[in-house]
Amino acid sequence: MKWWNQREQKDKTEIIEKFKTMSNEQFGIWLLKESKWRHEITKDDINFICFSIDAYIEFVMTSQDNKEEEEVESVILLFYSYEKKKLIRMKKLTFEELLHQSYYCLEAKHFQKMNNENVKLQLVDMKNNIIETDEDVMKEFENSEPTYKIAWISFQRPVILGKVKTIKNALVILIAISEYDNNNKWKNLKNVKEKDITNFKQLFEQEMNYEMVCNPSPKMTKDDVDEFIEQTKFNFKLRKNTSQYDGLIIIICGHGEDGNMLVASDGKYIFQKFLLLILAAEKMLQNLTKLQCEEMKDYVDIVTMDF
C-alpha cells in the first residue's frame, strides 16, 4: 500500500510494535484515533494497512533476520490493469518468491478490486502463458528482459482446459427496457437506465473496442422490439456477415418472466425473436466457404439475460 511504503523506518518500527501487541480491531482504533497519522487515513484503509504490515513482517523483516543470499537479477512486473511497469527484486528464482513480491507491490485499488469483484491474482508472461511453477519462472529468465504481468481471474470460474478463443471483432447487441406502462405490476427500472447501459458501453465499446448497438428508447413495446431486431439484422448484414464478426454478444435487460421471456413496456412477452436473432449468427456460418468455415469454426455467440 502506498501509505505504508511512504513511512520512514522509524515510523514503521513504531507501527509494527503496536500491531504485534494489539488485535486488528484495537490496532485500527489506535490508528484512527490516537496515532499521529489519524488525519491521513480512513476506516477503509485499515485492512490494506494490516495486509501491508503482515507482508512487511513476513517478507522483509524475516529476510533481514535470516540474512538470506544476495538479491539476483531484477524482474520487471507489468500490472495488467493499468499497464504500469514496476521493478521488483527477487532473492530466489522461484514461483513462490515472485508471487510474494507481486502481492507486495499491489496498491489499495487492487485489493479493493479483489474484494468487490471476487477475483484473484494470476501471473502470466507477455504471451499470456500462465506462470505457476519454478520451471516457468526460470524459463522466462532465459529472455533478455524477463517480464511478467498480472491477470485477474474469478474465484468461481473453473480451470479451462483445451483451446481458448479470443474474440477480437464482436458485435454487441443490447436490448434494455427500463420504463413500463403498468407500474403497479412492472416497476420502472432506474438502474437499467442510469447504470447498466453506461457500464456495458464502458466495457464493450471503450475497453474492448467492440461494435455495439443499443435500443434508443428506454420504453419499448413488443412491436418496437421486433422492429429493432429486424433493423439490427439488416443494418449490420448479419446473414452474410460482411463485417466478419467472430462473436455475437446479446445482452437483455428488463423485467422477465419464467427465466427466459422479456417483458416489453406494454406488458407483452417476447421470446421467439431472440431465438431468431441467435439463428442469424448461425446463418453467418452457413454462408461461408469451406476455408472460411475452418477459420470461423470457433465463432462465439453469447446471450446474457438480466431479469
N, C-alpha and C positions, 0 to 999 in steps of 0.2 A: 504494500500500500504506500502511496506517495508520502502521506503524512509521516509514517513510521520511518521511511527511508531518509527523510529530511532531518530527523533528530540527530543531535550530536551524541557521541559515545557516552558522555557523562549522563545525559538525559535518558538514554536507553538503559543504562545501568540502574538508574533510579526507578524507572518504569518497570523493569524486569523484577526488581526486588519486591515491589508491590504486587505484581502479577503472580509471583510464586507463593505469596502468603495469603492471597485472597481467592474467593470463588469468583467466577466470571461476573456474577451479578454484583458482588461487592466491588470488584475492580472497575466495573462500568460506572457505578455510583461515584467512586473516588475520582475517576477521570472527569466526569461531567460536573461534579460539584466542588471538589476540593483541590484538584491539581491545578498547576499554573497554566495548563493548556485547555482549561474548561471552556474558554471562549472560542477556541479554534475548531472544536469538534462537536458533532451532534450524536444523538442516540443511535442514528442509523450507521454511524461509523464504528461502533463498538465491536461488532462481530468481526469486521475486517481487521481492526487493530489487534484483536486477540489472535486471529489467524496469523497475522504477520509476526507477532511476538513468538508464537509457537514455532513458526518456521525458522525464525532467527535463532531461537534456542536450539532447535533440532539440527539445523544445517550449518550455522555459522559458529556458535559457541562450542558445539561438540567437536567440530573440525579443528578449532583452535586448541582445545584441550588435548585432543589426541595427537596433535602435531602431524597431521596426515601429510603425505607426499606433496611436493610442489605442484602447482597448477600446470595442466597440459595446455594444448592449443585451445584457442578461443573458438567458440561456436556462435555463429550468427543465428539468432532466433527471430523469425519473422512472424509477427502476430497476424493471424488471418483476418480479423475483423477490421482492422484499421491500417493494414499494410505498413506498420511501423517496425523498423528494424531495431533490435536490442542486442547488444553484445553481452554474452554471458561467458563465464569461465568455469570449466569443469575440472574437478580433481580426479575423476575417474572416467574412462570412456565406457560407461555403462548406461543402459536404458534408465535404470533407477535414478542415477545421478542427473541425467538430462531431464527427467520428469520432475525431480525436486527443484532444479534450477528454473524450470519453466513456470512452475507454480509460484515460485518466489518472485518472479518478475511480473506477475499479474497485478493489475490495478483494481481499485474498488469496483469499477464498472463491469469488469469481467466476472467478479464474484456475484455481483447483482444479476448478471445475465444467467449465471448458473442457477441461481435461486428462482428467478422469475420464469425462466423458460425450461427448467428441469433438464438441463444439458450438462455434459461433462467434456473435459478437455481430451483431445486425441492428437498425438503428434504425427505429422506426415512430412515426407520430403517434398521437394518442389515439383515432383511429378505426381503428387498425391498418393504415393505409396505409404501405407501405414508403417510407422516405426513402433515396434513393440518388443524387440529383443536386443540384447547386447550386439548380436551379429548385424542387425540393421544399423545400429549406431556406427559400428566400425566400418561398415560398407560405405556409409555416407562420407566418412573421413578420408576415403580414397580420393574424393574430389578436391580440387584446389581450394575451394571455398565451401566447406560443409555448411549447409543451410537447412533449417527446419522451419516449419510453420505450424500454427495451431488451427485445428478444425474443431468445431463444436458438434457433438453428436448427442442424440436424445438417449436418456436412460431407458426409455421404453421401446426404442427401436431395436429389433433383433439384428444379429450379425447377418449381413447379406453375403451369400456365397455365390460364386459364379460371376457373370459379366454384369458390369454396372453401366447403365445407359445414361449418358449426359445429354440433356435436352438443350439445344442451342438456339433453336428458332421455333418457339412455340407460339400458338395463338391462344390467348386467354379470353374467354367469354364470361362476363359477369352479369348475372341477372339478379338484381337486388330490388325487392319490393318492401317499402317501409311505411306506406300510407294506405289505409283501408277505409272503405265506405261505412262499414258497420263496426264502430269502435266498441260496442257492447260485447261483441263476440271476438273480434280481432283488433287488439290494441295496435296503435301505430308503434313502429319500432324505431325509436330515436337513434339507437346506437348503429343501426344499419346505415342510416343516412349520414351520421356525423363521424363515425369511427371506422366501420368495416370497409366501406368503399375507399376511404383515404388510405387505410392500411394496405389493402390489396393493391392499389395503384402504386404505392410506395415500393412494395415488394416486387411486383412483376414488371412494372414499367421502368422504374428508376434503378432498382438494384439488379434485376435480372435481364433487363433490356428486352423483354418480350413485347410483342404487339398485343394490345389489349382493347377490347370493345365492351362498353357498358351501356345498359339502357339509360336514356337521357332523363327520364322522369321517375321519381320515387313511387308514383302511383300508376299501376298498370293493370288493366282488365285482362281477362283471358284472351280476348281478341288482340289486345296490344302486344301481349307476349308472343302469340302466334305470328303476328306480323314482324316483330323484332327478330325472331328466329329465322324466318324465311328471308328477311332482308340481309341478315348477317351471312347466311349461307351464300346468298347471291353476291354481296359486296366483296367478300373475301374469296370467292370462287373455290369453295371447299371441295366441290365434287371433282374438280380437275387438279386441285392443289397446286395452282400455278406459282404460289409463293414458296413452295417446297417446305411447308411446315413439318417439323419432325415430332411435334407433340400438340395435342389439343387439350386444354385445361378449361373445364366448365365449372363455374362457381355459382351456386344458387343460394340466395339469402332471402329470408322472409318467413312467414308463418307456414307450417306444414301440417300434413295430415297422414297418419298411418306410416310415417317414416319415409315415404317415397313420393309424396304428392305435394306440390307447391300450391299455396292458396293465393289466388290473384286478388287484386284490390276489390273486385266486385264479389268476392266470396266463392268464386268458381275454382274447381280443382284442375291442376294441369300436371300431366304425367307423360302422355304419349309423345308430345312434341320433343321432350328431352331425349327420348329414345331415337327419334328421327334425326336429331342433331348429332347424336353419337354415331348413328349409322352413316352420316355424311362423312365422318372421318374414315370409316371403313371403306366407303366408296372411293376415297382417295387412292387406297391401296389397289383396288380393283382396276383402276385406270392406268397403272404404272406398267412399264415394260418389264421384262424379266430381270434385266440388270438393275433397274430402279427398285424392283421389289426386293432384291437381295440387299440393296443399300438401305431400304426402309423397313426391313423385317422387324426391327426393334422399335417401330413407331409407337409412341405412348399416347394414350388418351386417359385423362383423369377427370372424374366428376366428384365435386365436393358439395355436399348439401348442408347448409347451416340453418336448421329449422328450430 
